[in-house]
Amino acid sequence: TWAFYELKELVAMGDQGIGKGMMCPRDHRLDCSIVDAVMPRQRGQCTHFLSWAWQYTLGTVTSSLEQWSEDAQLDPSKVFLFICFFVNNQYRMTSNFGTDKLQKIFETRLTSAGHLVIMMDRFNDTVWSQRLWCVYEASVAATKNLECSIATPGAEKQRMLEDVQNGKLKDVKKALQNIDIRHAKATSSDDQRDIHALIQTTTGYDAVNRVVQQKLCEVVVLQIQKFLMTT
């Protein structure tokens, strides 16, 4: 199954990109983002911000979002996610785009949405925790006291619930508490350098880890409680 970093050249940019040759309504230049190329009914005011990894496959993303919307009892037609792959104009995202610009975009969109959806391919050793932008996004959401929820594939959710039913809740918590932003990586070396520098000169690694770990544990425990109440 294709991962999103592989799909980028096929649908988000390049000669075959969905927005190729279409006028961008933001800078009035040719070649636009996917969200600006689709039908108006397929886009709307952002309701949620997705924190995810481009290493995820299309199957992982669709399964996770289907399970998440079902669990939250949401009407998919009224949910509009900010997903960088689709919303950011990949034709303009060059290597010198700038970490500060990306940070401003994500913080503005995240704050406006007011709800961060953390997508995890699995709870133990998740790809999400290895990505610097992901963990940083969660730390900002937690610091701003924004609502958070977790989206994971149906099979992984079932495995986690089975662990809980078998008395292994502490193992689930331990996996989440092992998250350490010190070891997280970014695709761009400039992003990696700048975000680590920002953390080191402000709150520090331990503070970021603590707030992210606490938020994740709170969200997971809440979801488990909801499940137990409905069974």
N, CA, C and O of each residue as an XYZ file, in Angstrom:
924
protein
N       0.837     -1.191      0.000
C       0.000      0.000      0.000
C       0.877      1.248      0.000
O       1.909      1.282      0.671
N       0.480      2.252     -0.734
C       1.272      3.474     -0.863
C       1.281      4.276      0.431
O       0.251      4.434      1.086
N       2.459      4.779      0.789
C       2.587      5.728      1.897
C       2.412      7.124      1.316
O       2.595      7.331      0.117
N       2.057      8.081      2.171
C       1.766      9.421      1.652
C       2.996     10.124      1.090
O       2.875     10.935      0.172
N       4.169      9.828      1.622
C       5.352     10.483      1.061
C       5.613      9.971     -0.361
O       6.266     10.646     -1.158
N       5.097      8.767     -0.676
C       5.208      8.239     -2.029
C       4.119      8.814     -2.936
O       4.328      8.989     -4.137
N       2.966      9.104     -2.355
C       1.852      9.660     -3.127
C       2.059     11.132     -3.487
O       1.428     11.647     -4.409
N       2.943     11.798     -2.756
C       3.145     13.238     -2.947
C       3.398     13.596     -4.403
O       2.744     14.481     -4.955
N       4.341     12.911     -5.017
C       4.705     13.238     -6.396
C       3.609     12.859     -7.388
O       3.596     13.352     -8.516
N       2.691     11.987     -6.974
C       1.647     11.516     -7.868
C       0.393     12.383     -7.840
O      -0.235     12.601     -8.876
N       0.026     12.879     -6.657
C      -1.248     13.597     -6.554
C      -1.154     15.004     -5.967
O      -2.043     15.826     -6.188
N      -0.077     15.290     -5.214
C       0.002     16.588     -4.544
C       0.875     17.592     -5.280
O       0.757     18.797     -5.059
N       1.741     17.111     -6.146
C       2.605     18.002     -6.913
C       3.086     17.251     -8.160
O       2.697     16.106     -8.391
N       3.921     17.896     -8.944
C       4.380     17.261    -10.172
C       3.375     17.452    -11.300
O       2.322     18.061    -11.110
N       3.706     16.932    -12.463
C       2.870     17.127    -13.645
C       1.505     16.460    -13.534
O       0.558     16.858    -14.211
N       1.405     15.431    -12.669
C       0.138     14.717    -12.507
C      -0.639     15.178    -11.276
O      -1.693     14.623    -10.968
N      -0.138     16.170    -10.584
C      -0.787     16.645     -9.367
C      -2.208     17.128     -9.614
O      -2.510     17.673    -10.675
N      -3.071     16.927     -8.639
C      -4.478     17.308     -8.774
C      -4.635     18.802     -9.028
O      -5.539     19.224     -9.750
N      -3.746     19.605     -8.428
C      -3.859     21.047     -8.588
C      -2.996     21.618     -9.702
O      -2.909     22.836     -9.854
N      -2.357     20.751    -10.486
C      -1.470     21.211    -11.557
C      -2.221     22.050    -12.582
O      -3.251     21.628    -13.108
N      -1.695     23.246    -12.862
C      -2.279     24.117    -13.882
C      -3.461     24.931    -13.413
O      -4.000     25.737    -14.171
N      -3.878     24.728    -12.153
C      -5.023     25.480    -11.629
C      -4.523     26.684    -10.840
O      -3.486     26.620    -10.179
N      -5.267     27.779    -10.916
C      -4.865     29.007    -10.243
C      -5.017     28.879     -8.731
O      -6.073     28.483     -8.237
N      -3.959     29.215     -8.004
C      -4.011     29.219     -6.547
C      -4.703     30.506     -6.094
O      -4.255     31.594     -6.455
N      -5.774     30.412     -5.319
C      -6.514     31.606     -4.903
C      -5.772     32.430     -3.843
O      -6.211     33.522     -3.483
N      -4.662     31.910     -3.353
C      -3.929     32.601     -2.282
C      -2.808     33.493     -2.819
O      -2.634     34.621     -2.358
N      -2.050     32.987     -3.794
C      -0.976     33.829     -4.356
C      -1.201     34.130     -5.838
O      -0.377     34.782     -6.479
N      -2.341     33.642     -6.383
C      -2.739     33.928     -7.772
C      -1.680     33.487     -8.785
O      -1.450     34.140     -9.803
N      -1.045     32.357     -8.470
C      -0.089     31.737     -9.390
C      -0.615     30.362     -9.774
O      -1.443     29.785     -9.068
N      -0.135     29.847    -10.883
C      -0.557     28.523    -11.317
C      -0.042     27.442    -10.380
O       0.997     27.599     -9.738
N      -0.784     26.344    -10.313
C      -0.494     25.166     -9.485
C      -0.928     25.426     -8.042
O      -0.325     26.230     -7.332
N      -1.980     24.732     -7.628
C      -2.548     24.963     -6.299
C      -2.559     23.696     -5.454
O      -2.193     22.617     -5.918
N      -2.981     23.848     -4.218
C      -3.079     22.721     -3.294
C      -4.264     21.838     -3.683
O      -5.118     22.241     -4.473
N      -4.305     20.639     -3.121
C      -5.418     19.735     -3.411
C      -6.733     20.327     -2.920
O      -7.747     20.246     -3.612
N      -6.721     20.924     -1.723
C      -7.971     21.451     -1.169
C      -8.558     22.567     -2.040
O      -9.774     22.752     -2.080
N      -7.692     23.306     -2.733
C      -8.184     24.372     -3.602
C      -8.587     23.848     -4.975
O      -9.172     24.579     -5.775
N      -8.274     22.575     -5.252
C      -8.599     22.007     -6.560
C      -9.892     21.189     -6.549
O     -10.487     20.952     -7.600
N     -10.320     20.763     -5.377
C     -11.518     19.915     -5.306
C     -12.789     20.756     -5.349
O     -12.741     21.985     -5.296
N     -13.916     20.076     -5.444
C     -15.208     20.757     -5.493
C     -15.477     21.490     -4.177
O     -15.068     21.014     -3.118
N     -16.156     22.638     -4.225
C     -16.449     23.412     -3.011
C     -17.130     22.599     -1.913
O     -16.873     22.822     -0.730
N     -17.990     21.665     -2.290
C     -18.693     20.871     -1.283
C     -17.752     19.919     -0.539
O     -18.117     19.366      0.499
N     -16.538     19.731     -1.072
C     -15.585     18.814     -0.457
C     -14.637     19.522      0.513
O     -13.719     18.900      1.048
N     -14.854     20.797      0.737
C     -14.026     21.541      1.682
C     -14.913     22.478      2.496
O     -16.042     22.777      2.108
N     -14.384     22.938      3.634
C     -15.165     23.817      4.491
C     -14.321     24.345      5.634
O     -13.117     24.098      5.696
N     -14.957     25.072      6.539
C     -14.263     25.624      7.698
C     -13.668     24.496      8.527
O     -14.366     23.548      8.889
N     -12.383     24.600      8.825
C     -11.670     23.546      9.552
C     -12.290     23.302     10.932
O     -12.518     24.240     11.696
N     -12.558     22.028     11.238
C     -13.125     21.655     12.539
C     -12.125     20.913     13.415
O     -12.242     20.916     14.640
N     -11.137     20.274     12.782
C     -10.143     19.493     13.519
C      -8.791     19.596     12.810
O      -8.717     19.758     11.592
N      -7.733     19.499     13.604
C      -6.368     19.522     13.055
C      -5.780     18.128     13.244
O      -5.772     17.603     14.357
N      -5.289     17.527     12.165
C      -4.744     16.169     12.243
C      -3.230     16.188     12.429
O      -2.496     16.804     11.655
N      -2.781     15.493     13.483
C      -1.354     15.298     13.731
C      -1.035     13.873     13.299
O      -1.531     12.916     13.894
N      -0.218     13.730     12.279
C       0.005     12.420     11.679
C       1.370     12.377     11.014
O       2.115     13.356     11.069
N       1.711     11.247     10.382
C       3.008     11.083      9.735
C       2.830     10.680      8.277
O       1.964      9.867      7.952
N       3.637     11.241      7.416
C       3.551     10.929      5.993
C       4.000      9.498      5.701
O       3.814      9.006      4.588
N       4.586      8.833      6.685
C       4.954      7.422      6.519
C       3.731      6.515      6.564
O       3.807      5.355      6.159
N       2.610      7.028      7.050
C       1.395      6.229      7.111
C       0.910      5.895      5.698
O       1.084      6.672      4.760
N       0.305      4.728      5.580
C      -0.274      4.345      4.300
C      -1.680      4.920      4.185
O      -2.276      5.355      5.170
N      -2.185      4.912      2.978
C      -3.554      5.390      2.747
C      -4.533      4.548      3.560
O      -5.506      5.074      4.102
N      -4.279      3.249      3.645
C      -5.153      2.363      4.407
C      -5.167      2.685      5.883
O      -6.223      2.657      6.514
N      -4.008      2.990      6.445
C      -3.918      3.344      7.859
C      -4.702      4.611      8.149
O      -5.428      4.689      9.141
N      -4.554      5.604      7.281
C      -5.231      6.889      7.487
C      -6.745      6.748      7.374
O      -7.479      7.248      8.226
N      -7.214      6.076      6.338
C      -8.668      5.944      6.154
C      -9.292      5.094      7.253
O     -10.369      5.423      7.750
N      -8.629      4.005      7.638
C      -9.146      3.145      8.703
C      -9.211      3.896     10.022
O     -10.187      3.778     10.762
N      -8.174      4.669     10.316
C      -8.112      5.426     11.576
C      -9.203      6.480     11.641
O      -9.861      6.637     12.669
N      -9.396      7.203     10.541
C     -10.403      8.262     10.532
C     -11.822      7.696     10.576
O     -12.707      8.280     11.201
N     -12.032      6.573      9.920
C     -13.351      5.935      9.978
C     -13.668      5.497     11.401
O     -14.780      5.706     11.888
N     -12.686      4.885     12.071
C     -12.887      4.421     13.436
C     -13.090      5.598     14.380
O     -13.941      5.555     15.269
N     -12.308      6.639     14.182
C     -12.392      7.832     15.032
C     -13.749      8.511     14.911
O     -14.366      8.850     15.921
N     -14.219      8.713     13.681
C     -15.505      9.388     13.487
C     -16.651      8.541     14.021
O     -17.633      9.073     14.540
N     -16.528      7.222     13.894
C     -17.561      6.325     14.414
C     -17.597      6.381     15.938
O     -18.667      6.478     16.539
N     -16.425      6.320     16.554
C     -16.354      6.363     18.021
C     -16.886      7.682     18.570
O     -17.553      7.712     19.604
N     -16.584      8.774     17.866
C     -17.001     10.101     18.319
C     -18.421     10.442     17.877
O     -18.948     11.502     18.215
N     -19.036      9.530     17.116
C     -20.398      9.723     16.610
C     -20.520     11.038     15.840
O     -21.423     11.841     16.074
N     -19.586     11.225     14.922
C     -19.558     12.438     14.113
C     -20.198     12.199     12.749
O     -20.179     11.086     12.221
N     -20.752     13.242     12.204
C     -21.289     13.203     10.848
C     -20.141     13.589      9.909
O     -19.752     14.756      9.868
N     -19.594     12.632      9.155
C     -18.434     12.919      8.292
C     -18.636     14.108      7.364
O     -17.672     14.786      7.009
N     -19.879     14.370      6.968
C     -20.135     15.480      6.050
C     -19.940     16.839      6.719
O     -19.879     17.869      6.047
N     -19.842     16.830      8.051
C     -19.677     18.082      8.787
C     -18.304     18.196      9.442
O     -18.056     19.111     10.227
N     -17.423     17.269      9.115
C     -16.065     17.274      9.664
C     -15.082     17.689      8.574
O     -15.052     17.099      7.494
N     -14.280     18.708      8.865
C     -13.286     19.186      7.914
C     -11.933     19.241      8.618
O     -11.684     20.101      9.463
N     -11.072     18.304      8.247
C      -9.771     18.167      8.886
C      -8.695     18.988      8.179
O      -8.637     19.046      6.951
N      -7.845     19.623      8.991
C      -6.654     20.240      8.411
C      -5.607     19.125      8.324
O      -5.077     18.673      9.339
N      -5.322     18.695      7.098
C      -4.297     17.678      6.850
C      -3.280     18.317      5.914
O      -3.595     18.632      4.766
N      -2.074     18.504      6.402
C      -1.074     19.282      5.669
C      -0.872     18.802      4.238
O      -0.668     19.621      3.341
N      -0.923     17.516      4.008
C      -0.728     16.951      2.669
C      -1.693     17.573      1.668
O      -1.312     17.863      0.534
N      -2.931     17.777      2.079
C      -3.981     18.270      1.197
C      -4.134     19.789      1.224
O      -4.483     20.397      0.212
N      -3.872     20.403      2.379
C      -4.148     21.832      2.535
C      -2.961     22.707      2.155
O      -3.138     23.726      1.487
N      -1.765     22.331      2.565
C      -0.591     23.109      2.180
C      -0.310     22.897      0.686
O      -0.412     21.780      0.180
N       0.039     23.966      0.004
C       0.338     23.870     -1.423
C       1.730     23.260     -1.588
O       2.740     23.939     -1.407
N       1.772     21.973     -1.932
C       3.048     21.267     -2.029
C       3.927     21.802     -3.160
O       5.136     21.570     -3.160
N       3.341     22.510     -4.116
C       4.141     23.127     -5.177
C       4.987     24.281     -4.627
O       5.972     24.687     -5.243
N       4.590     24.801     -3.464
C       5.324     25.928     -2.881
C       6.207     25.495     -1.701
O       7.006     26.284     -1.198
N       6.057     24.243     -1.267
C       6.777     23.786     -0.077
C       8.185     23.359     -0.448
O       8.502     22.170     -0.451
N       9.022     24.327     -0.758
C      10.404     24.045     -1.125
C      11.252     23.875      0.129
O      10.795     24.132      1.243
N      12.489     23.440     -0.068
C      13.383     23.178      1.062
C      13.685     24.426      1.870
O      14.051     24.329      3.041
N      13.536     25.609      1.258
C      13.815     26.859      1.968
C      12.534     27.573      2.393
O      12.531     28.785      2.610
N      11.438     26.804      2.512
C      10.160     27.403      2.895
C      10.257     28.070      4.262
O       9.720     29.158      4.470
N      10.946     27.408      5.193
C      11.167     28.023      6.504
C      10.352     27.408      7.624
O       9.130     27.296      7.529
N      11.043     27.005      8.697
C      10.376     26.410      9.849
C       9.416     27.387     10.501
O       8.339     26.999     10.955
N       9.812     28.680     10.550
C       8.964     29.674     11.201
C       7.632     29.835     10.478
O       6.601     30.047     11.117
N       7.647     29.736      9.151
C       6.401     29.833      8.381
C       5.506     28.633      8.661
O       4.301     28.779      8.862
N       6.109     27.442      8.671
C       5.345     26.229      8.952
C       4.755     26.275     10.359
O       3.610     25.880     10.576
N       5.547     26.758     11.306
C       5.084     26.845     12.692
C       3.899     27.797     12.798
O       2.931     27.513     13.504
N       3.975     28.913     12.105
C       2.889     29.894     12.136
C       1.623     29.303     11.531
O       0.527     29.494     12.058
N       1.782     28.573     10.404
C       0.628     27.956      9.742
C      -0.049     26.963     10.671
O      -1.265     27.007     10.859
N       0.740     26.066     11.251
C       0.134     25.007     12.060
C      -0.464     25.563     13.348
O      -1.536     25.119     13.761
N       0.196     26.521     13.995
C      -0.345     27.061     15.243
C      -1.639     27.838     14.986
O      -2.581     27.761     15.775
N      -1.679     28.583     13.883
C      -2.887     29.329     13.535
C      -4.043     28.385     13.250
O      -5.150     28.573     13.755
N      -3.781     27.367     12.438
C      -4.835     26.414     12.079
C      -5.266     25.579     13.285
O      -6.454     25.321     13.474
N      -4.314     25.167     14.083
C      -4.624     24.354     15.259
C      -5.474     25.135     16.254
O      -6.475     24.626     16.758
N      -5.082     26.346     16.528
C      -5.824     27.181     17.470
C      -7.223     27.474     16.947
O      -8.188     27.471     17.711
N      -7.333     27.727     15.650
C      -8.630     28.013     15.049
C      -9.552     26.801     15.135
O     -10.735     26.936     15.447
N      -9.009     25.622     14.858
C      -9.816     24.396     14.918
C     -10.204     24.071     16.360
O     -11.337     23.675     16.634
N      -9.257     24.242     17.269
C      -9.542     23.998     18.686
C      -9.563     22.540     19.091
O      -9.884     22.222     20.236
N      -9.224     21.640     18.165
C      -9.263     20.207     18.464
C      -8.157     19.508     17.682
O      -8.117     19.577     16.453
N      -7.266     18.838     18.397
C      -6.170     18.095     17.768
C      -6.512     16.611     17.738
O      -6.818     16.017     18.771
N      -6.458     16.015     16.546
C      -6.655     14.572     16.393
C      -5.277     13.944     16.209
O      -4.601     14.199     15.212
N      -4.867     13.132     17.163
C      -3.564     12.480     17.131
C      -3.727     11.104     16.499
O      -4.381     10.229     17.067
N      -3.142     10.914     15.341
C      -3.278      9.640     14.650
C      -2.088      8.743     14.958
O      -0.942      9.095     14.678
N      -2.372      7.580     15.538
C      -1.330      6.609     15.874
C      -1.576      5.314     15.114
O      -2.665      4.743     15.184
N      -0.568      4.854     14.393
C      -0.697      3.595     13.678
C      -0.754      2.424     14.652
O      -1.336      1.381     14.352
N      -0.145      2.606     15.816
C      -0.165      1.622     16.892
C       0.216      2.352     18.181
O       0.798      3.436     18.135
N      -0.112      1.757     19.327
C       0.193      2.404     20.599
C       1.620      2.125     21.058
O       2.248      2.972     21.693
N       2.117      0.968     20.744
C       3.469      0.610     21.160
C       4.456      0.949     20.050
O       4.363      0.415     18.945
N       5.398      1.835     20.344
C       6.399      2.241     19.361
C       5.745      2.820     18.108
O       6.082      2.439     16.987
N       4.823      3.728     18.308
C       4.119      4.336     17.177
C       5.039      5.233     16.349
O       5.934      5.887     16.886
N       4.808      5.254     15.050
C       5.563      6.141     14.161
C       5.340      7.587     14.585
O       6.248      8.414     14.494
N       4.132      7.889     15.050
C       3.777      9.255     15.445
C       4.781      9.830     16.444
O       5.198     10.981     16.311
N       5.167      9.039     17.439
C       6.058      9.538     18.500
C       7.479      9.759     18.009
O       8.285     10.383     18.698
N       7.789      9.253     16.824
C       9.134      9.401     16.263
C       9.262     10.637     15.387
O      10.355     10.971     14.930
N       8.135     11.320     15.152
C       8.128     12.485     14.270
C       8.085     13.769     15.096
O       7.185     13.966     15.912
N       9.043     14.614     14.877
C       9.231     15.813     15.685
C       8.041     16.766     15.619
O       7.583     17.260     16.650
N       7.543     17.025     14.417
C       6.408     17.936     14.290
C       5.197     17.414     15.047
O       4.464     18.188     15.664
N       4.983     16.092     15.002
C       3.815     15.495     15.667
C       3.836     15.742     17.175
O       2.863     16.230     17.750
N       4.948     15.402     17.795
C       5.043     15.555     19.250
C       4.978     17.029     19.631
O       4.380     17.389     20.644
N       5.593     17.875     18.818
C       5.554     19.311     19.093
C       4.134     19.856     18.976
O       3.717     20.689     19.782
N       3.389     19.386     17.972
C       1.992     19.811     17.817
C       1.175     19.444     19.052
O       0.361     20.236     19.526
N       1.399     18.241     19.566
C       0.669     17.799     20.760
C       1.030     18.633     21.969
O       0.175     18.911     22.810
N       2.290     19.036     22.069
C       2.710     19.855     23.217
C       2.055     21.231     23.163
O       1.673     21.781     24.196
N       1.924     21.787     21.961
C       1.270     23.086     21.806
C      -0.212     22.969     22.159
O      -0.758     23.826     22.854
N      -0.859     21.912     21.680
C      -2.284     21.702     21.972
C      -2.510     21.547     23.470
O      -3.451     22.114     24.024
N      -1.647     20.781     24.121
C      -1.792     20.557     25.564
C      -1.550     21.850     26.338
O      -2.261     22.139     27.300
N      -0.563     22.617     25.928
C      -0.248     23.881     26.597
C      -1.390     24.881     26.442
O      -1.688     25.643     27.362
N      -2.027     24.872     25.271
C      -3.145     25.772     25.017
C      -4.462     25.217     25.549
O      -5.512     25.847     25.419
N      -4.392     24.029     26.151
C      -5.572     23.365     26.721
C      -6.655     23.127     25.674
O      -7.845     23.303     25.938
N      -6.222     22.724     24.486
C      -7.166     22.415     23.417
C      -7.643     20.971     23.551
O      -6.963     20.129     24.138
N      -8.810     20.704     23.003
C      -9.347     19.348     23.051
C      -8.500     18.428     22.178
O      -8.060     18.821     21.098
N      -8.274     17.203     22.650
C      -7.487     16.227     21.895
C      -8.217     14.889     21.852
O      -8.952     14.537     22.774
N      -8.005     14.160     20.779
C      -8.533     12.806     20.676
C      -7.536     11.977     19.883
O      -6.666     12.523     19.205
N      -7.663     10.656     19.970
C      -6.735      9.767     19.280
C      -7.474      8.962     18.216
O      -8.546      8.411     18.467
N      -6.888      8.906     17.040
C      -7.431      8.102     15.949
C      -6.449      6.972     15.670
O      -5.254      7.211     15.498
N      -6.944      5.759     15.625
C      -6.092      4.598     15.368
C      -6.896      3.579     14.569
O      -8.122      3.552     14.679
N      -6.249      2.748     13.777
C      -6.992      1.749     12.992
C      -7.838      0.845     13.882
O      -7.493      0.589     15.035
N      -8.941      0.372     13.335
C      -9.843     -0.460     14.110
C      -9.171     -1.666     14.725
O      -9.458     -2.011     15.871
N      -8.272     -2.324     13.983
C      -7.584     -3.514     14.489
C      -6.689     -3.170     15.673
O      -6.590     -3.942     16.626
N      -6.039     -2.013     15.611
C      -5.159     -1.603     16.714
C      -5.976     -1.220     17.937
O      -5.573     -1.502     19.066
N      -7.118     -0.583     17.723
C      -8.003     -0.243     18.835
C      -8.456     -1.516     19.546
O      -8.472     -1.573     20.776
N      -8.822     -2.526     18.777
C      -9.280     -3.786     19.359
C      -8.167     -4.454     20.146
O      -8.407     -4.994     21.226
N      -6.948     -4.422     19.612
C      -5.811     -5.017     20.319
C      -5.563     -4.319     21.648
O      -5.293     -4.964     22.661
N      -5.658     -2.982     21.633
C      -5.450     -2.205     22.857
C      -6.527     -2.514     23.887
O      -6.226     -2.662     25.071
N      -7.771     -2.613     23.451
C      -8.867     -2.909     24.375
C      -8.736     -4.318     24.958
O      -9.078     -4.549     26.118
N      -8.244     -5.247     24.155
C      -8.011     -6.599     24.654
C      -6.926     -6.594     25.722
O      -7.023     -7.312     26.717
N      -5.901     -5.790     25.517
C      -4.849     -5.660     26.524
C      -5.425     -5.127     27.836
O      -5.075     -5.602     28.916
N      -6.309     -4.139     27.728
C      -6.930     -3.554     28.920
C      -7.776     -4.597     29.638
O      -7.710     -4.719     30.861
N      -8.570     -5.346     28.883
C      -9.428     -6.372     29.468
C      -8.616     -7.494     30.105
O      -9.086     -8.175     31.016
N      -7.394     -7.677     29.617
C      -6.518     -8.707     30.179
C      -5.609     -8.157     31.274
O      -4.625     -8.787     31.661
N      -5.960     -6.965     31.766
C      -5.213     -6.384     32.873
C      -3.889     -5.775     32.496
O      -2.989     -5.679     33.330
N      -3.752     -5.351     31.225
C      -2.478     -4.808     30.776
C      -2.545     -3.300     30.517
O      -1.813     -2.777     29.677
N      -3.428     -2.605     31.245
C      -3.539     -1.160     31.068
C      -2.205     -0.467     31.328
O      -1.863      0.508     30.658
N      -1.454     -0.975     32.301
C      -0.166     -0.353     32.632
C       0.803     -0.445     31.451
O       1.666      0.418     31.286
N       0.660     -1.496     30.625
C       1.525     -1.618     29.458
C       1.186     -0.558     28.415
O       2.067     -0.017     27.747
N      -0.116     -0.271     28.288
C      -0.549      0.772     27.355
C      -0.014      2.124     27.811
O       0.517      2.897     27.014
N      -0.162      2.396     29.111
C       0.331      3.669     29.657
C       1.846      3.773     29.512
O       2.372      4.838     29.190
N       2.542      2.667     29.750
C       4.001      2.678     29.660
C       4.461      3.028     28.254
O       5.432      3.762     28.069
N       3.747      2.489     27.257
C       4.102      2.774     25.866
C       3.972      4.268     25.574
O       4.809      4.844     24.878
N       2.921      4.891     26.107
C       2.710      6.319     25.888
C       3.724      7.157     26.666
O       4.161      8.208     26.196
N       4.090      6.691     27.842
C       5.021      7.438     28.686
C       6.466      7.295     28.228
O       7.352      7.967     28.756
N       6.710      6.430     27.255
C       8.067      6.285     26.712
C       8.371      7.324     25.638
O       9.496      7.403     25.145
N       7.367      8.117     25.280
C       7.572      9.142     24.256
C       8.582     10.178     24.740
O       8.444     10.729     25.833
N       9.584     10.434     23.929
C      10.632     11.393     24.283
C      10.975     12.216     23.049
O      11.533     11.693     22.085
N      10.645     13.492     23.078
C      10.841     14.359     21.911
C      12.318     14.537     21.564
O      12.649     14.962     20.457
N      13.203     14.215     22.501
C      14.639     14.299     22.210
C      15.020     13.427     21.012
O      15.918     13.766     20.241
N      14.327     12.307     20.871
C      14.672     11.332     19.835
C      13.824     11.470     18.574
O      14.017     10.723     17.615
N      12.893     12.413     18.566
C      12.022     12.583     17.406
C      12.768     13.274     16.264
O      13.645     14.108     16.488
N      12.400     12.907     15.042
C      13.084     13.427     13.868
C      12.130     14.201     12.960
O      10.916     14.001     12.990
N      12.706     15.084     12.157
C      11.946     15.815     11.137
C      12.586     15.524      9.787
O      13.795     15.306      9.702
N      11.789     15.522      8.748
C      12.323     15.271      7.407
C      13.322     16.340      7.004
O      14.362     16.048      6.414
N      12.992     17.579      7.330
C      13.879     18.709      7.026
C      14.897     18.890      8.150
O      14.524     18.984      9.319
N      16.163     18.937      7.801
C      17.211     19.146      8.807
C      17.075     20.528      9.447
O      17.396     20.706     10.621
N      16.600     21.497      8.675
C      16.394     22.840      9.224
C      15.276     22.824     10.270
O      15.404     23.432     11.332
N      14.180     22.124      9.963
C      13.081     22.006     10.924
C      13.563     21.329     12.197
O      13.244     21.768     13.301
N      14.327     20.267     12.041
C      14.812     19.531     13.204
C      15.687     20.416     14.083
O      15.544     20.424     15.305
N      16.581     21.151     13.461
C      17.463     22.046     14.207
C      16.675     23.146     14.895
O      16.897     23.421     16.075
N      15.759     23.777     14.175
C      15.037     24.934     14.711
C      14.062     24.556     15.826
O      13.957     25.266     16.826
N      13.342     23.427     15.657
C      12.380     23.030     16.690
C      13.099     22.589     17.960
O      12.674     22.933     19.063
N      14.179     21.835     17.815
C      14.943     21.426     18.995
C      15.526     22.654     19.699
O      15.549     22.714     20.928
N      15.992     23.622     18.927
C      16.544     24.843     19.517
C      15.454     25.612     20.258
O      15.694     26.141     21.344
N      14.257     25.674     19.673
C      13.139     26.370     20.306
C      12.784     25.721     21.639
O      12.560     26.415     22.631
N      12.733     24.410     21.661
C      12.397     23.691     22.890
C      13.471     23.919     23.954
O      13.160     24.174     25.118
N      14.725     23.827     23.545
C      15.832     23.967     24.497
C      15.905     25.363     25.095
O      16.337     25.529     26.236
N      15.488     26.363     24.333
C      15.588     27.741     24.826
C      14.305     28.225     25.497
O      14.242     29.356     25.979
N      13.278     27.365     25.529
C      12.029     27.759     26.193
C      11.709     26.807     27.336
O      12.303     26.911     28.409
N      10.799     25.899     27.128
C      10.336     25.036     28.220
C      11.303     23.910     28.564
O      11.377     23.482     29.716
N      12.048     23.429     27.559
C      12.953     22.310     27.796
C      12.298     20.981     27.456
O      11.072     20.876     27.430
N      13.114     19.966     27.196
C      12.622     18.661     26.776
C      11.718     17.997     27.817
O      10.656     17.472     27.482
N      12.143     18.024     29.067
C      11.372     17.328     30.103
C       9.958     17.889     30.224
O       9.002     17.135     30.403
N       9.826     19.189     30.127
C       8.507     19.813     30.242
C       7.618     19.420     29.069
O       6.432     19.146     29.249
N       8.189     19.393     27.869
C       7.417     18.997     26.686
C       6.993     17.540     26.805
O       5.834     17.207     26.559
N       7.925     16.672     27.179
C       7.601     15.255     27.336
C       6.494     15.052     28.366
O       5.563     14.275     28.154
N       6.610     15.754     29.465
C       5.651     15.590     30.564
C       4.235     15.988     30.119
O       3.277     15.262     30.386
N       4.103     17.114     29.455
C       2.780     17.596     29.075
C       2.165     16.710     27.987
O       0.953     16.495     27.976
N       2.996     16.197     27.073
C       2.489     15.325     26.010
C       2.084     13.967     26.570
O       1.019     13.445     26.244
N       2.941     13.398     27.417
C       2.636     12.099     28.018
C       1.360     12.161     28.849
O       0.527     11.257     28.786
N       1.212     13.217     29.616
C       0.023     13.375     30.458
C      -1.236     13.503     29.602
O      -2.262     12.889     29.897
N      -1.150     14.301     28.550
C      -2.317     14.496     27.688
C      -2.716     13.192     26.993
O      -3.900     12.865     26.923
N      -1.747     12.457     26.489
C      -2.038     11.201     25.812
C      -2.681     10.194     26.754
O      -3.644      9.522     26.385
N      -2.155     10.089     27.963
C      -2.712      9.158     28.947
C      -4.149      9.542     29.293
O      -5.013      8.675     29.423
N      -4.399     10.832     29.441
C      -5.751     11.307     29.761
C      -6.731     10.927     28.651
O      -7.836     10.458     28.923
N      -6.321     11.133     27.409
C      -7.198     10.867     26.274
C      -7.471      9.365     26.139
O      -8.609      8.955     25.910
N      -6.430      8.557     26.281
C      -6.594      7.106     26.155
C      -7.481      6.558     27.262
O      -8.367      5.745     26.996
N      -7.260      6.988     28.497
C      -8.068      6.523     29.626
C      -9.530      6.912     29.420
O     -10.429      6.122     29.708
N      -9.770      8.123     28.926
C     -11.137      8.579     28.670
C     -11.806      7.695     27.618
O     -12.969      7.320     27.769
N     -11.080      7.363     26.561
C     -11.643      6.521     25.513
C     -11.934      5.112     26.038
O     -12.931      4.500     25.656
N     -11.075      4.607     26.899
C     -11.291      3.282     27.490
C     -12.535      3.299     28.373
O     -13.336      2.365     28.344
N     -12.692      4.352     29.149
C     -13.866      4.483     30.011
C     -15.149      4.502     29.201
O     -16.133      3.866     29.580
N     -15.149      5.230     28.085
C     -16.310      5.282     27.220
C     -16.641      3.904     26.669
O     -17.809      3.529     26.568
N     -15.608      3.156     26.315
C     -15.819      1.819     25.783
C     -16.442      0.914     26.848
O     -17.391      0.182     26.568
N     -15.909      0.966     28.058
C     -16.406      0.107     29.131
C     -17.849      0.438     29.483
O     -18.614     -0.449     29.863
N     -18.227      1.700     29.362
C     -19.577      2.125     29.684
C     -20.595      1.661     28.637
O     -21.794      1.613     28.909
N     -20.115      1.326     27.457
C     -21.031      0.934     26.376
C     -21.023     -0.570     26.142
O     -21.659     -1.051     25.204
N     -20.307     -1.325     26.986
C     -20.263     -2.777     26.826
C     -20.903     -3.479     28.004
O     -20.954     -4.708     28.036
